[in-house]
Every structure is written in C-alpha cells, then in structure tokens.
Amino acid sequence: MARNHNHPVQSDALVLFGVTGDLAHKLIFPALYAMVKRGTLTAPVIGVAFPKWTLEQLHARIKDSLEQSGSIDDQKAFDKLISLFSYVSGDYKDPTIFTSIKKALGEARRPAHYLAIPPALFEKVIQGLGSADLAKDARVIVEKPFGRDLASAQELNRVAHSVFPEDSIFRIDHFLGKEAIMNILYFRFANSFLEPIWNRNYISSVQITLSENFGIANRGAFYETAGCLRDVIENHLFQIAALLAMEPPAYQGFGAVQTEKAKVFQAMRPLHPNDMVRGQYEGYRNEPDVAKDSDVETYCAVRLYIESWRWQGVPWYLRSGKYMTQNADEVLVELKPPPQRLFDDSHPAVGRANYVRFRISPNSVIALAARVKRGGKEFIGDQEELYLKEELPNEETPYERLLGDAMSGDGALFTREDAVEAAWTVVDPVLKNHAQAYPYPRGSWGPKEADALIAKDGGWHNPAPEQVKE
C-alpha cells in the first residue's frame, strides 16, 4: 500500500518525554540516528525528563546508546543528531515544565509530542500540553499499553480527545512497524490467487505464535501489573489477526485500513474462560519485584472466533510466552484437506498438507506448503515449501519507520480509538475471571494444558529450529 498522506503537514519539532529512560536508550536514539543518516530527520528534538542533567550528560547518553546498539559509523550524522537536541528537566505535575518546553520550541509551531513514559503519567502530560497551549496543530505519540482494560482505555481516550483530535493521536505498537507485518497486508491484497481461498470454505484454522526464549529480566514490577494477555495477546497478536482477517480496504489510504481492522475486533466473540489457558514459567515467583504467591501469566493461549461472513466457524489460536524453546514469531494458516482422499499418503496422519506460513521474526519468510509426488510408479509424495521471501538488507527499524510516519501524519501503522476499545471488549471478560496459571518448565513450549485447546485442529505448530536464523 502506497503511503497515502491524508494529513501531509510535517511536524517541525519532536518533543521526547522520557528522554533519560530505557526506551529512549534502547530504541529511540538509534532510530533518530538512522533517520538523520537517511535525511528524514532535520527538525529540532527537545528531550524532557525529571533528572537535572546537563546537555553534555544527555549527549553522553545518546553516544552510549548508539555504541551499544551498533556503532557510530557516520560522524557527520552523529554530530548533526547531537546538534538537534536540547534538554528540559522538571516534574510533569508542575506547569512550569510546559512553559520551558514552549520556550525551547522557539519558532516551531507543529510539534510531535512523544510520550516514552510510564502509562500512569500519560493523562497528566496530555492535560499539561493542553493547558500550556502546546496541542494546537500538534500530534501526540503514545506508547502501548493504551489502558489496562476497557474502562481505563475509554478514560484515556476521553482525556486524549479533550486535548487532541483523533487524527493527531498516534498510538504506537512498535510491532506494527516491522517489515514482515506490513508484508502480510501487501501479500494479501497485491495478489489475486489468495482471495478465492481466504475464507471459511477453505481455511480450517489459523495459528499465531510469538515465543520468547528469555524471561521478564528486570521488569517484574511491570509484569505483575500486566501479564502476557495484556502485554502481547491483546495488542500485538490481535493486530496480526486483524491484518489476516480484514476485508479489502475500500480505497488506498490508511483510514480505510484502520476501518477494516476495527471491524475485525468488533466481530470477535468476547473470550470465555474456557477459551484461554494461562501458564507461568517455573521460577517466576523468585524474580525481583514479583509476589511470592503471584498468579500472573507469563504464557497465554487463546481460542478466538471472528463472527463475520468470511470467518464464521474458523478457530483462531493465539499464544505467546516467556522462556519458551526459542525466539520466533510465526503465523500458520491451515487449509482444509482435499474433498476426496485419492492417495494413500494424503491422510491427515501424514501431517499438515497445505498451509500458508508467515515467519515474522527472527527472519522474514512467506512460505506455501504443498505435497509433491516422488519419482516412481507409486502415488506417494513429500511435503515441500515454496519459499517466497526472506530478509532484505537496509530495512528501516520499526521505530525509525513509526517515528517518521507519525511526524508526517501517516496513521497506517498506528491504532485507532475504536479498534483499541473493541480489542479490550474481547478480552475484558477474562481479565479477572479465569483459571489459575499452570506452571511450565523453562525452555518448553508452555504448559501441556494448552494442547487440549487446539487438539481438534491438529495441535500446535511449533516453529522449526532449522528455519530460525538468528
């Protein structure tokens, strides 16, 4: 989909709240450096945070970030990036910080305010921007999680809309900036051969797996308030499901994509406790800042139904977990078997016959599986995969793409208010009403209890290690 700028005015400054934090250090500084190298960032950047740092301390932090994420391979671009930065320190609850930001903006009239801060501070900062008259012709970029249930998402939307119009609010899910995610959208609608079979008549089930081979690291306090369902399933995996399930957009433009994605969430049947299995890796309760009797899930599997004409009756299985066998992110769209078994080896016991597989990470692949006859007189064959795509060099990183899009007003890869609230409506019934989390060993594919959820559809497809290219 060509980038269609319904709102083409470029932001003329970036105000980065939380500039001294982890997110800025790990992901945002490298993205800004890449944007300067490509020539897509020339506007001033005002860093805002609580610590009373000097500009030199901030410069050192940026340098450290770039050295850790790779290297400073373009001194001119690095010098240019450093020259764009200024710094404002203070307490977000104190109105004088917003006066200082206004002063630092100087001639800039269309800033993009990026809230790389804990969600608890979103409302305070948005209201502060409104009171200081810093919202006119401005945009606000908000990190997930956008709310922690339907009620809090609605309240956050209410506050955001009291200051910014909807088309100036950019809700970031960095996952959506990945090349492989956009490739799903492109692959579906740029090819005519998929559409005739992309429905309940030919597809028997869809699985989406996002597995991580590491734990919660030092995020115990955050994870205790979130858990896997809120952290990964309700946003990342729902977004992938929406791209796979949506109807063709009515016109070329990001508004049309957002409308069709929102309709998918609205068509999802709200989850029932029987549609979900929660797990917790062994040793989670010994992690720092985790309650000794914690029931927070580090693994979650759900069975979803999308009650639309296209998908009625097709189960969607979504799962994600920490400390699983490997790092992988993969979609398997399983097709129904041929109507008649003409060959002895086309029995389901042989395994999956036809499917479309999207590997999103660690490498990007689209593969189509088909059975091909072996040489000789007998009608027996092997399953082969047609590989359609692999990683391309010099891809934009997700944050580089998303920050560039937000500053130019392109909302295609962001989440709209109606979609946010519809997605929370699906998971709201099971946020508190659910069975206990089952323990599972580290390095496994999660609790065995999750196998029953998908047993009638042939079991989980575990991404194969030989296809993983770290």
N, C-alpha and C positions, 0 to 999 in steps of 0.2 A: 504494500500500500504506500503510494507516494505520500510524503509528509505534506499534509494539506493544512496550511496555517489559517484557521478561521479568525485568528486574533494575532495578526502578524507583527504587532509592535514589540520591538526587542526591549527587554529590561536594560536599564542603563546603569545598574549597580546591583551587587549581590551583598545582602546583609546576612552574615553567617552567625546565627546564635548557637552557642555551644562550641566555639572555635577551639577551646582548650581541651575538649573531650576526646574520648576514644574513637568515636565515629569519624570525626574530622581527621584524626591522626591516621587511622587505618585506611579510609576510603576516599574522603572528600579532597584532601590535599593532593593525592596522586591524580585524581580526576581533574582538578583545576589545572595542575601542571600539564597534563595531556591536552587539555583544551587550549592552553596558551601555546603549546607546541603546534597545534593544528591551526592556530589563528582564530579560534572560535570564542576566546575569552579576552576581551580588551577592556571591559568595564571594571571600575574600582570594586574592591572587596572589603567590606567593613566587618572585621571579626568582633564578636560580642561575647563576653563571658564574665563570670564573677571574679576570678583571681586578678589581683592588681599587677599584671605583667607589664613589662616594657615591650616596645615594638621589637627590640633585639631578642627578647625571650621568645616571642611569637615566631620570629624568623628562624630561630634555632629549632623550634618545634617542627616547623614546616620542613626544614632541611633534614631533620632526623626521620620524619615520616617518609620522605622521598628516598632516603638512603636505605631504609628498612624495606620499602616496597619494591625496590629495584635499584636504580642508580640515577644520579643526576647526569644524564648523558647529553644535556644541551644547556651549557652555562648561560647562554643568552636568554633562553626561555625561563630558566630559573631566576635570573636577575629581574626579568620582566614580571614574573609572578610575585616576587618579593615586593617589587615597586608598587604593585596594585593594592597591597594590604595596608589597612590602618586598623587600629585597635581601640575598642571602647570597653571599659570594665565597669561593673556595678551590679546592683541587685535588681532582678526583674520586677520585684514588687515596688521598687522606688521609681516614681515617674521621671526623675531627673535623668535616668539612663536613656530614656527615649528622646529627651531633649538633646543629649550628647550625640545620639545616633543621627538625629536630624542635622545637627551641625556637621558631623563627619560626612554626611551625604553630599553636602555642598550643592552643586548645580544639578545633581541627579534628581529626576522627577518621577521615574518609573522603576523603583527598586523591586527586586525579588527578595522577600524575607524567607530565609531557610531556617526552620526550627529543628536543628540537630540536637535536641534537648529531651529530657525525660517527659513522657506524655503528661505527667502531673502538672507541668509548667505551661502546656500549650495555651490553656484558656487565659492565664494571667498575661502572657506575652501578646496574644491576639488582641485582648482588650486594651493593653498598653499601646499597641500600634494604632488602634482606633482612636483612643483619647488624644494621642500626640499628632493626629492628622498625618500619619505615615502610611495610610492604607489607600489613599486616593491614587488611582492609576497604578497601583502596586499589585504584586502577586504574593501569595504565601505558599510555601512548600512545607508540607508536614510529613514527618516520618511515621511509619506504622509503629505500634498498633494504634489504629484510629478507633478509640473506645475499647472497652473490655467486655462489653455485652451490648444488647440493643439499646438499652436506656442511656448508657454513657455515650454511645456513638451518636444518638439523637441529640443529646445535650451538647456534645462537642460541635456537631453540625450547626446547632442553633447559635452557639457563640460565634463560630466562624462566619456564619451568614449575617450576624449582626454588624460585622465589620467589612467583610469581603463578599462580592458576588460569586456565585458558584464557578463561573468560568475563570476566576482568578485564584481558585483554591486548587493546589496540586498535591494530592495525597500520594506520597512515594511508596511504592513497594519495589525495592531495588531489583527484585527477582524479575520484574516485567521488563527491565532494560536489557536482559540477556538476548543476544543474537538468536539463540536457539528457540526462545519463546516466540519471538517475532516471526521466526521461520514457520512455526505451526500455522499462524494466521495466513502467511503468504502461501504456504504449500496447499492449504485447504482451498483457497479461493482463486489461486492463479492457475489451477489445473482442473480440467473438466472430468477426468476419469474418476475422481473420488466421489463427487456429489451423488451419483446414482446409487452408491452403496453406503453412503454415510448416514445410516438411519436404522431404526429398529428391525427392518426386514432383513438386514444383512449382518448387523453387528450384534454379537451376543453379550459382550461385556467390555468395559473399559477399566484399566487399572492405572493408577498413578502412584509411583513410589518415589519418595525423597528420603534417602537413607544417609546418615552421617556416621562416620567411624570414630567420632570423638564425643566427649560428654559436654557438660554445661560450662566447663572451665571455671572462671571466677564470676559467673552470672547467677549464683544461687539465689540471691535476694530477688532478682528479676524473675527467674524461672518459677519461684514459689508463687508469684502473683499471676503468672501467665499459663505455663503448661503447654504441651505440644498442640492441643486443639486450637487454642487461641494464637499461638506463636507461628504456626506453619500451615495447618489444615485450612482454617477459616479464611486465610488470605492467599498465600502462595498457591496452594493446591486447588482451591476454588477458582482462582484466576485461570489456571491452566485448563481446568474443566470447562470454564466458560468459553475459552478460545476454541476448544474442540467441539463444544456443543452448540455454539451460537448459530443463528441463521445468517445467510449472506447479508452484509450491510446494504442499506438501500442506496447509498451513494458513497463516493470517495471522500472520506473525511473522518476525523477522529470522533466527532459527535455520533455518527452512525454506528461505529464500532462499540462505543460506550452504551448506546441504547440497546443493542442486541445482547451485550454481555449482561446488562441489568435484567433483561427478560429471562435469561437463563437462571439467575439467582431467584427471581420471583417464581419460576416454575419448579424449583427444587422443593421436594417434600420435606417439611421440618423433621429433623432427626429424632428418632425414638431411642431410648436406652439400649434396645436390642440391636440397633444398627451400629453400635460402637463397641470397640474393645480398647481398653486403656492398659498401658504397661509402664513399668518403672525399672530402670536398669539397676542391677544389684550394686549396692554401694552408694546409690544416690543420696540416701539419708545421712551419709557420713561426709557429704560435700560441705564446704563452708557456707554458712547462712541458710542452710536447709533444716527444716524442722525434723526432729528425731522420729516423729510419727507421720511424716509427710505422705499424703496420698496423691501428690501432683504427678501427672503422667509425663514421662519422657518419651513415650511411644503412644501413638494413637492410630487406630484403623477405623474407618467408617464405610458404611454401605449407603450410597445415595441413590435416589431416584429423581429424574427430571421429568416432570409430568407435562410433557409437551407432545405435539403430534409426531415429531421426529423421534423422540426418545422414550416414549411410553413403554414401560416394562423392562428397559435395559438397565441392569445394575452398574453403578459406578463405584469402584473400590479405591479409596484414597488411604494411603498410610505414610507415616513418617516416624522417624525415631532417632534418638541419640545412641551412641555406642553400638551401632549395628555392624554387620560384616564389612561393609565398605562404604565409601562415599560415592553415591550415584543418584541420579535424578532421571527417571525414565517413565515413559508412557507406553502402555501396550493396549492397542485397540484390537480386540479379538473378533474375527469374522466367524459367522456360523459355518458349519461344515456343509459340503455339497449335499443336495437333497437325496442322492442315492449313492450307496457305497458300492461302486463298481470294482474297486480294487481292494485286495486283502489288507494292504498296509495303510488304508485310509481310515482305519478305525481310530476313535479318539485315544485309545490306549497308547498309540504311537506318539502322542503329544500334540501340541498346537500345530495346525496345518497352515492356515492363512492369518496373518496379522499385519498391522502397520505398527512399527516401533519408532518412537521419537526418543532419542537419547538427548537430554538437555545438558547434563554435565556428568563427569568431568570433561568429556569431549562431546561435540555436537554431531549427531548422526540421525538420518532418517533411513529406515530400512523397511523393506517389504518382503514378507516371507511367503514362499510358495513351494509346493512339492514338485520335484523334477525327477523324471524316470531315469533309473540307472541303465547302463548299456546291457544288452542281452535280451533273451526272449521273455523273461518274467516281467510281469507288471508290478514291479516294486520300485520305490524311489526314495529320495532323500529330501529333507527339507533344506532349502537354500535361501539365503537372504540376498536381496538386491540392495546394495549399499548406494544411497543416493547423495549423501552429503557428509563432509567432515569439516573440521575446524578450518577457518580461514585466518591467515595471519593479519595483524594490524586491525583487529576488530576494536571498536570502541568498548571501553569498560562500561558496565551498567550505569555507574554513577556519572560518568562523563556524558553518556547519552541522555540520561534523565535530567541532569542539571542544564544541559544545552537546550533540551526540549522545553523545560519549564521557563527558562529565560526568554525563549522565543514564543511562548504561549501555545505550544503544541501539546494538547492533552491526551493524545492517543494512548500513551503508556501509563496513564495515571487512573485513579479510581474515583468514580463519581459518587455523589451523595446517595442516590437511590440504590446503587449497587452495594455500597457499604452497608446500608441499613437492611437491604434484602438478604445479604450474606449472614449478618448477625441473626436475622429472624430464623434462618435454617438451623443454626447451632444453639440458639438460646434455650430450647427445651432440655438440652443435655449438659449445659454448663455446670449445673448443680445436681441434677437428677441423673446419676449414673452409677454403674457398678464400680467396685474398687479396682485399683490398678494392680495388674498381675506382675510379679517380679519376672525379669528375664536376664539371662547371663549376658555380660558384655561380649561383643563380637558375634552375636547371633542375629537372626532376622526378626527378633522380637518375641513376645510371648506366644506359645503354641496355641493358646486360646483364640488367637486371631485367625487361625487356619479354618476354624468352623464357619467363620463369617463368609468365606469365599469358596467353601468346599464344593458347592454345587456347580461352580463355574471353573472347575479345573485347578483350583489352588493359586497361590501367589506366583507371579513371575519374578524370580529374583535376578536382577541384572547380573549377567555373567562376568566373572572377573577378567577373562581374557579380552573382553571388549573395553575394559577400563584402561584409559591411557592417562596416567596422572600428569 
